[in-house]
Amino acid sequence: MSHIDIYKHFKTLFPEKVEKSVEYFPNGKNSIRVRYLDKSELIFTLNSISDWKLETIKSFLKSYENN
C-alpha cells in the first residue's frame, strides 16, 4: 500500500488529529510518521482496514526490540 493511501485512511479515521498535524512522511512498510504542531510525532501503521494501530515512536521501536 502506498504511503499516500495510508495517509488517506489516517485522515478518515482521525480527522481531529489531522487538523493538528504539520506533515507526514514514510516510516517503512505500511507505516507513516505524523508530526504535530507541538513537534510530537506518532506512528500510524495500516495493514488492512480492520487492522491498524496508532502509537508513539517509543512504542513502535519497542515492538522491534522484542522480535
C-alpha positions as a printed Julia matrix, in Angstrom:
67×3 Matrix{Float64}:
   0.0    0.0    0.0
   1.35   3.45  -0.84
   2.1    5.98   1.89
  -0.38   8.37   0.26
  -3.13   5.75   0.66
  -2.12   5.15   4.27
  -2.39   8.88   4.96
  -5.85   8.96   3.35
  -7.0    6.26   5.78
  -5.4    8.14   8.67
  -7.35  11.27   7.7
 -10.59   9.29   7.61
 -10.02   7.63  10.99
  -8.58  10.66  12.81
  -9.83  13.94  11.31
  -9.23  15.76  14.61
  -5.57  14.69  14.62
  -5.07  15.79  11.02
  -6.11  19.33  11.95
  -3.24  19.47  14.45
  -0.66  17.86  12.18
   2.08  19.66  10.28
   3.38  16.91   8.0
   3.68  13.2    7.47
   6.35  11.06   5.86
   7.04   7.36   5.17
   8.09   5.26   8.12
   8.54   1.85   6.48
   6.17  -0.74   5.08
   2.5    0.27   5.59
   3.55   2.96   8.05
   3.74   6.75   8.24
   5.09   9.13  10.85
   2.86  12.12  11.59
   4.35  15.29  13.07
   2.2   17.71  15.04
   2.28  21.44  15.72
   3.86  20.82  19.13
   6.63  18.77  17.42
   5.38  15.49  18.87
   5.17  12.54  16.49
   3.05   9.41  16.21
   3.35   6.34  14.0
   0.3    5.1   12.09
   0.51   1.57  10.68
  -2.19   0.2    8.4
  -2.17  -3.49   7.47
  -5.82  -3.52   6.4
  -9.0   -1.53   7.02
  -9.66  -3.57  10.17
  -6.01  -3.96  11.24
  -4.27  -0.7   12.14
  -2.54   0.97  15.05
  -1.56   4.43  16.2
   1.36   4.56  18.6
   4.19   6.61  19.95
   7.64   6.29  18.45
   8.85   4.65  21.67
   6.13   2.0   21.43
   6.86   1.43  17.75
  10.57   0.91  18.4
   9.87  -1.37  21.37
   7.87  -3.74  19.17
  11.0   -4.24  17.01
  13.27  -4.72  20.02
  11.09  -7.6   21.23
  11.35  -9.53  17.93
